[in-house]
Amino acid sequence: MLRFDQLKQLPDGLLRVMLGTTLVVLSYSLLNPVLAVRLQTSGASSTAIGLVAMLPFISVAALVPLVPRLFARVGVGQAYRAGVLLELLSCLGYMVTTDYRAWCALGLMAGMGAAAAWNATEALIAHNVPASHRGRLTGLYQALLGAGMALGPMLPGLLRVGPMEANALAAAGLALGLLITLAPAVTYLKAMHDDQEHMSMVSAWRFRPTLAWAAVVGGVFEVGLGSITTAYGSQIGLNLAAATSIAGALGMGSFLAQYPIGWLADHLPPRRLFAAGAGILVLSALAFVQAANWPSLIWICAAAWGGVGGALYTLSMIRVAHDFADTSALAGTSAMIAGYTAGGALGPIVSGWMFDHFGIGGQGSWLALLALSLLLMQTRAGRPSRATD
């Protein structure tokens, strides 16, 4: 278990950033399903809903390669705060307009903020956490994010609020996250050694391609399916609270899996964990095809997607901290985030198209093939590398 004295060894600024990012994730896990339901009830197609959910991830993936330059110019702490501020402004924008094109622009702006805040958090963790308990601390942090992902979609039902009130609540969470990280300790944080060898994000991807693909698959399953699956729940007649609880199940799965997977990563070969996770995703995707006859499977599969998808990303980040220790943890985390966000962008738009043209059977089938590709990559690899064994 992770001891309290190990947490006390971490810089105060890092703890504030971790808490601030948890509030950001909580806020957006509340907001995104609500936006999906608002679009669905206004008559938008599944493809249109998927596009809105995809755009923030497209923005993140496009801007992540530029983030190291931003960090070098203004500092990691200042870049983090600017990112959260952009996300807050985007969240407020959804309250003042219902224009679809404006929502697309707001999604892109939110992604710009996320590119800075997300990359800063992951790089700071990889750089500042001691190797002796890196897996457990990373798992604990990802569990906090999973808790936010689980709680956020449940809040409309728990608090009995409507879409606009839920939007305002999400904005308040973002504002609180920004306030927590205004402390001077955040300003002095560093994400890499001053004399560390520079590596580009593309070089990092080539250095550990299996890690990057695991991040892509993790992004599809953990964050790329919540909105579109929530919209499907609304389509089959679920009310706002029930439909958004599907995304809550996804977040709950992520919350429950992250610390155990971090503990396992400190004790077992990662390649075995990657392969096991991919196998579970194949089975859950095939099971989802039967959800039309057994609706309860929607929540069961969502929980598996959140748990295993999040675990793939957590494992990738843990390996980055080890494998890029002598080069650039910032480049490694950038590569994993780019892969994860590419998956987050791919998930909703492909899923929306599949639902529109092939129904639930098409959705389950493409997810099964995606998970199978990762399983084959792990099982057919030659001699295990340092990153996968």
C-alpha positions in Angstrom: 0.0 0.0 0.0 1.0 3.6 -0.6 2.0 5.1 2.8 1.2 8.7 3.9 4.9 9.5 4.4 5.4 8.7 0.7 2.8 11.2 -0.3 4.4 13.8 2.0 7.6 13.5 -0.1 5.8 15.0 -3.1 6.0 18.8 -3.7 3.0 20.8 -2.5 2.6 22.3 -5.9 2.3 18.8 -7.5 -0.4 17.8 -5.0 -2.4 21.0 -5.9 -2.1 20.2 -9.6 -3.3 16.7 -9.1 -6.3 17.9 -7.1 -7.0 20.7 -9.6 -6.9 18.2 -12.5 -9.3 15.9 -10.6 -11.8 18.7 -10.4 -11.4 19.4 -14.1 -12.1 15.8 -14.9 -15.1 15.8 -12.5 -16.5 18.9 -14.2 -16.2 17.6 -17.7 -17.5 14.1 -16.9 -20.6 15.9 -15.6 -20.8 18.3 -18.6 -20.2 16.0 -21.6 -23.1 13.5 -21.1 -25.4 16.5 -20.4 -24.3 18.1 -23.7 -24.9 14.8 -25.5 -28.5 14.5 -24.1 -29.2 18.1 -25.0 -28.1 17.5 -28.5 -30.1 14.2 -28.8 -33.3 15.7 -27.5 -32.9 18.6 -29.9 -32.9 16.2 -32.8 -29.1 15.9 -33.6 -27.9 12.6 -35.2 -25.5 10.3 -33.4 -22.8 11.3 -35.9 -23.4 15.0 -35.0 -23.2 14.2 -31.3 -20.0 12.2 -31.9 -18.5 15.1 -33.8 -19.0 17.5 -30.8 -17.5 14.9 -28.4 -14.6 14.4 -30.8 -13.5 18.0 -31.3 -11.8 18.6 -27.9 -9.6 15.5 -28.5 -8.7 16.6 -32.0 -7.6 19.9 -30.6 -5.5 18.2 -27.9 -3.9 15.9 -30.3 -3.0 18.8 -32.7 -1.6 21.0 -30.0 0.3 18.5 -27.8 3.4 18.7 -30.0 3.6 22.4 -29.3 3.2 22.1 -25.5 6.9 21.7 -24.7 7.6 25.1 -26.4 4.8 26.7 -24.3 6.3 25.2 -21.1 9.7 26.5 -22.0 8.4 30.0 -22.6 6.0 30.6 -19.7 6.7 27.7 -17.3 4.7 24.5 -16.6 2.7 26.1 -13.8 1.6 29.1 -15.8 0.7 27.0 -18.8 -1.4 24.7 -16.6 -3.4 27.7 -15.2 -3.9 29.1 -18.7 -5.2 25.7 -19.8 -7.8 25.4 -17.0 -8.9 29.0 -17.7 -9.7 28.2 -21.3 -11.6 25.1 -20.3 -13.6 27.3 -17.8 -14.5 29.8 -20.5 -15.6 27.0 -22.9 -17.8 25.5 -20.2 -19.5 28.9 -19.6 -20.0 29.3 -23.3 -22.4 26.3 -23.5 -24.7 28.2 -21.1 -25.1 31.2 -23.4 -25.7 29.6 -26.8 -27.3 26.5 -28.3 -25.9 27.1 -31.8 -24.3 23.9 -33.0 -21.4 25.6 -34.8 -20.6 27.6 -31.6 -20.6 24.4 -29.6 -18.0 23.0 -32.1 -15.8 26.1 -31.6 -16.2 25.8 -27.8 -15.1 22.2 -28.0 -12.0 23.1 -29.9 -11.2 25.8 -27.3 -11.7 23.3 -24.4 -9.2 21.0 -26.2 -6.7 23.8 -26.4 -6.9 24.2 -22.6 -6.8 20.5 -22.0 -3.6 20.2 -24.1 -1.7 22.4 -21.7 -3.3 21.3 -18.4 -3.3 17.6 -19.1 0.3 17.4 -20.5 1.5 19.5 -17.6 0.0 17.2 -15.0 1.2 13.9 -16.5 4.8 15.3 -17.1 5.0 16.6 -13.5 4.0 13.3 -12.1 6.4 11.4 -14.3 9.3 13.7 -13.3 8.7 14.2 -9.6 7.5 10.8 -8.3 10.2 8.4 -7.0 10.6 5.2 -9.0 10.1 3.0 -5.9 6.4 3.7 -5.7 5.7 5.2 -9.1 3.2 2.6 -10.1 1.1 3.0 -7.0 1.2 6.8 -7.0 0.3 6.9 -10.7 -2.5 4.4 -10.0 -3.8 6.5 -7.1 -3.8 9.6 -9.2 -5.7 7.8 -12.0 -8.1 6.4 -9.4 -8.9 10.0 -8.3 -9.6 10.8 -12.0 -11.8 7.7 -12.2 -13.7 8.8 -9.1 -14.3 12.1 -10.8 -15.4 10.4 -14.0 -17.8 8.2 -12.0 -19.3 10.9 -9.8 -19.8 13.6 -12.5 -22.4 11.8 -14.6 -24.3 10.8 -11.5 -24.7 14.3 -10.2 -27.8 15.3 -12.3 -29.7 12.4 -10.8 -28.3 12.8 -7.2 -28.9 16.5 -7.1 -32.0 16.4 -9.3 -30.8 19.3 -11.5 -31.6 20.0 -15.1 -29.1 20.5 -17.9 -28.5 24.2 -17.3 -27.9 23.8 -13.6 -25.6 20.9 -14.3 -23.6 23.1 -16.7 -23.3 25.8 -14.1 -22.1 23.2 -11.5 -19.4 22.0 -14.0 -18.3 25.6 -14.4 -18.0 26.0 -10.6 -15.9 22.9 -10.4 -13.5 24.2 -13.0 -13.3 27.6 -11.2 -12.4 25.8 -8.0 -9.7 23.8 -9.7 -8.2 27.0 -11.1 -8.3 28.7 -7.7 -6.5 25.8 -6.0 -3.6 26.0 -8.4 -3.0 29.7 -8.1 -0.7 29.1 -5.2 3.0 30.1 -5.7 4.2 26.5 -5.2 2.7 25.6 -8.6 4.8 28.2 -10.4 8.1 26.7 -9.3 7.4 23.1 -10.5 9.5 21.6 -13.2 8.7 18.7 -15.6 12.3 17.8 -16.7 15.9 18.3 -15.8 17.6 21.3 -17.2 20.4 19.2 -18.8 18.1 16.4 -20.0 18.5 15.1 -23.6 15.7 16.5 -25.8 13.5 14.2 -27.7 10.6 15.0 -30.1 7.2 13.5 -29.6 7.5 11.6 -32.9 10.8 10.1 -31.8 9.1 9.1 -28.5 6.3 7.4 -30.5 8.9 5.5 -32.6 10.9 4.6 -29.5 7.9 2.8 -27.8 5.2 2.2 -30.5 3.4 -0.5 -28.5 2.9 1.9 -25.6 1.5 4.5 -28.0 -1.0 2.0 -29.5 -2.1 0.9 -26.0 -2.7 4.6 -25.3 -4.8 4.9 -28.4 -7.0 1.9 -27.5 -7.3 3.1 -23.9 -8.5 6.5 -25.1 -11.2 4.9 -27.3 -12.6 2.8 -24.5 -12.2 5.1 -21.5 -13.1 8.5 -22.9 -14.3 7.9 -26.4 -17.5 6.1 -25.7 -19.2 7.9 -22.8 -21.1 10.6 -24.8 -22.2 8.3 -27.6 -23.3 5.5 -25.3 -25.2 8.0 -23.2 -26.9 9.3 -26.3 -27.8 5.6 -27.2 -29.3 5.3 -23.7 -31.4 8.4 -24.3 -32.4 7.0 -27.7 -33.8 3.8 -26.2 -36.0 5.8 -23.7 -33.8 6.4 -20.6 -34.3 9.7 -18.8 -31.4 12.1 -18.2 -30.4 10.6 -14.9 -30.4 7.0 -16.2 -28.7 7.8 -19.5 -25.9 9.8 -17.9 -25.4 7.0 -15.3 -24.0 4.9 -18.2 -21.1 7.3 -18.4 -21.0 7.1 -14.6 -20.5 3.3 -14.8 -17.7 3.9 -17.2 -16.0 6.3 -14.7 -16.7 3.9 -11.8 -14.9 1.1 -13.6 -11.9 3.5 -14.1 -11.9 4.5 -10.5 -11.9 0.9 -9.2 -9.2 -0.4 -11.5 -6.5 2.2 -11.4 -4.8 1.7 -8.0 -4.8 -2.1 -8.3 -3.3 -1.8 -11.8 -0.7 0.5 -10.5 0.2 -1.9 -7.7 0.4 -4.8 -10.2 2.7 -2.7 -12.4 5.1 -2.5 -9.5 5.1 -6.3 -9.2 4.3 -8.0 -12.6 5.6 -7.8 -16.2 3.6 -5.0 -17.9 3.3 -7.0 -21.2 1.2 -9.6 -19.4 -1.0 -6.9 -18.0 -1.4 -5.2 -21.4 -2.4 -8.5 -23.0 -4.9 -9.4 -20.3 -6.5 -6.0 -20.6 -6.9 -6.3 -24.4 -8.5 -9.7 -24.0 -11.1 -8.4 -21.5 -11.9 -5.6 -23.9 -12.5 -8.0 -26.8 -15.0 -10.0 -24.6 -16.8 -6.9 -23.4 -17.2 -5.5 -26.9 -18.7 -8.8 -28.1 -21.0 -8.9 -25.1 -22.2 -5.4 -25.9 -23.8 -6.7 -29.1 -26.3 -8.5 -26.9 -27.3 -5.3 -25.0 -30.3 -4.8 -27.3 -31.8 -8.0 -25.7 -30.4 -7.5 -22.2 -30.1 -3.7 -21.5 -28.3 -4.2 -18.2 -25.2 -5.2 -20.3 -24.8 -1.5 -21.3 -23.7 -0.6 -17.7 -21.6 -3.8 -17.3 -19.7 -3.2 -20.5 -19.3 0.5 -19.8 -17.7 -0.4 -16.4 -15.3 -2.8 -18.1 -14.4 -0.2 -20.8 -13.7 2.5 -18.2 -11.6 0.1 -16.0 -9.5 -1.6 -18.6 -9.3 1.5 -20.9 -8.0 3.5 -18.1 -5.7 0.8 -17.0 -4.1 0.7 -20.5 -3.4 4.4 -20.2 -2.1 4.1 -16.7 0.3 1.3 -17.6 1.6 3.4 -20.6 2.3 6.3 -18.3 4.1 4.2 -15.8 6.3 2.7 -18.4 7.0 6.2 -19.8 8.4 7.2 -16.4 10.8 4.2 -16.5 11.7 4.0 -20.2 12.2 7.8 -20.8 14.0 8.5 -17.6 17.3 9.1 -19.4 15.8 11.0 -22.3 12.7 13.1 -21.9 9.7 12.2 -19.8 7.9 15.2 -21.3 8.3 13.8 -24.8 7.1 10.4 -23.6 4.0 11.8 -21.9 3.3 13.9 -24.9 3.4 10.9 -27.1 1.1 8.9 -24.8 -1.4 11.8 -24.5 -1.4 12.3 -28.3 -2.2 8.6 -28.7 -4.8 8.7 -26.0 -6.5 11.8 -27.4 -6.4 10.3 -30.9 -8.4 7.4 -29.4 -10.7 9.7 -27.6 -11.4 11.5 -30.9 -11.7 8.4 -32.9 -14.1 6.7 -30.5 -17.2 9.0 -30.7 -17.1 9.8 -34.4 -16.6 6.1 -35.5 -19.1 4.9 -32.9 -21.7 7.5 -34.0 -21.3 6.4 -37.6 -21.6 2.8 -36.6 -24.7 3.3 -34.6 -26.3 5.3 -37.4 -25.5 2.7 -40.1 -25.1 -0.7 -38.4 -26.8 -0.3 -35.0 -25.5 -1.9 -31.8 -24.0 -4.9 -33.7 -21.7 -2.6 -35.7 -20.6 -0.8 -32.6 -19.7 -4.0 -30.7 -17.9 -5.4 -33.7 -15.6 -2.5 -34.4 -14.7 -2.2 -30.7 -13.9 -5.9 -30.6 -11.6 -5.6 -33.7 -9.8 -2.6 -32.1 -9.1 -4.5 -28.9 -8.0 -7.6 -30.8 -5.4 -5.5 -32.7 -3.8 -4.7 -29.3 -4.0 -8.2 -28.1 -2.3 -9.5 -31.3 0.4 -6.8 -31.0 1.2 -8.0 -27.5 1.0 -11.8 -28.1 2.8 -11.7 -31.5 5.7 -9.5 -30.4 9.1 -11.1 -30.6 11.5 -11.0 -27.7 9.9 -8.7 -25.0 11.4 -5.2 -24.9 12.0 -3.2 -21.8 8.7 -1.4 -22.4 6.6 -4.5 -22.6 8.2 -7.0 -20.3 
